[in-house]
Amino acid sequence: MNAAIAGDAPQLTKPSMRAAASWFLGQETLPRHQTVKLFGDDFRDFLEDLIPQVEELAASRGKDDVPAMVALAGAHEARRRLSVAERPGLRGEVERVKRLARSVLALRAHYDALTGTWMCLACDGVIETPSDAMPYAQFSPTSGNGCSGHIHRHCADIVRRDAR
């Protein structure tokens, strides 16, 4: 994911980092150690940048705003996960990096909620108007529960056509 793998790759954006975290969590086999290290470095850098943004957005909302308090709890958990040292062995390190990936997904969701941004769960593009969106439920890799979100209406048509 980082420049060591992709050569002159552009800096990872919020949507591409969410996609990277989802991809990493979806792996059914253990990746190579160098791959895990690079993803871990990218997730760490991204969280170190995103945590203060989420905290600032939450602080501007006040202490009685529930989404802000939940976002602050997520930021606190992400900071805790950042403080965890590398684990011995590949399996231990994969589990540590998966926790960082879960924090990436959670903080991205909190950031979107605090800014009022809707992201399409299919293409990860911004949904400009509510009339362009439709509800969408998906399996959550972080909790095992279904989670709701939104999808562009045109993305839903593409998914249905591709499924045939």
C-alpha positions, 0 to 999 in steps of 0.5 A: 500500500505505501510507496515502497510497494507501489513505486510513486503511488499517490498519498492514500486518501480517506476513501482509499484507506477505508478500502485498504482496511476493508481489503486487509480485514477480508484476507482469509490467509496470512499475508507476507510479513512485509505486506503486514508491516506496510499496511500497519505503517499506512494504518498508523500514519492515517490514524495519527492524522485522522484522530485529531480531526475527529477529536476537533469535530467532536469537541465542536459539538458539545458534551451532550452530543451522542455521536460526538461522544461516541466518536471520542470513544472511538478516537480514544480506542484508536490511540490505545491501539496505536500504542500497542507494540508490534507482536511476535510472529506473523499471526500476532502481528496480523491481529494487531494490524487488523485492530488498526484496520478496524479503527480506520473503518470506525474513525472514518465512519465517525468522521463521516457522521460528524461532517454529515457526509454520506459515502457510497458503500459500493464505490466509496464516492460521496453521495451529494444529495439524499435523493441519489441514495438508497439504504444498503445493509452489509455484513460488517467485518469489524463486528460480525453484525449487519450495518446500515449505510447508503449506496448510490442508486446507479451503483445499486443498478450496476451491482444487480446487473453484475450479479446476473 
